[in-house]
Amino acid sequence: MNRKHPIGIFDSGYGGLTVLKAIRNQLPQYDYIYLGDNARTPYGTRSFEVVYEYTLEAVKKLFAMDCELVILACNTASAKALRNIQQNYLPQYAPHRRVLGVIRPSVEKVIQITKKSHVGVLGTPGTVSSGSYAIEIDKLSANTITVTQEACPMWVPIVENNEIGTPGADYFVQKNMQSLFAKDPQIDTIILGCTHYPLLIQTIKKFIPNEVNVLDQGPVVAEKLANYLLRHPEIENQCAMQGTIKYFTTENANSFNQKASVFLGETVRAKTIHIL
Ligand code: DGL
């Protein structure tokens, strides 16, 4: 057995830490490498071509760091780059490696939990304009669910710039929630379709009806990953199991450490790397 490969977790910045945290809670035995492309964040306002190019570069970097399995812990990258990587890049250049995203697991879950079949999707402009959630929900529910999307372009900058809990953050979150519920007052379940958004969950809950379910993707992705590894022993057998985690950022490591340590509740010592 060749258990020497860490699992790679990629995001455009800090948001993917919400997914990493949940994955480590559920699967603490494996080794992980987290890569945040903080130097080029946000991805959410960029074109398909650019998100694909940046995401593929990051995936290649994680492959070069010995990851056989990479999770795109970023909805924008999952929406705009995953399919292309899975269908075109991997078969030709890395047929034994795997890249998974966060959209499909979240959609499977939301279909199970919505009672009124009215779902709201919050995401970056990129994720919303890709229509990925709506397409996937339509497909898996045979068009039985009403999907209403809301792009929240200010939320990632709010998180990345430490503005959570400020009146400015409240203003933008309230504005987007009013707009979402004006489009469909029957929504009973909301997907946080951006890995940064769980950091705003307390603010979001202030501005939506109490009975609305808010789906945080981290635990859902973690559960699906555990299941994936059970179903794919050929991948699981290669995963290193020392329980370690290494952090890399494309920006300044000190600022990454400060924010990530507060968020994860443990000391983080990241290294700066260049993706290219
Ligand atoms: N965290 C990313 C996502 O889940 C978005 C952040 C960004 O815009 O770069 O969509």
Boltz pocket constraint, residues with backbone or C-beta under 6 A from the ligand:
constraints:
  - pocket:
      binder: B
      contacts: [[A, 11], [A, 12], [A, 13], [A, 15], [A, 16], [A, 41], [A, 42], [A, 43], [A, 44], [A, 45], [A, 73], [A, 74], [A, 75], [A, 76], [A, 77], [A, 124], [A, 127], [A, 156], [A, 193], [A, 194], [A, 195], [A, 196]]
      max_distance: 6.0
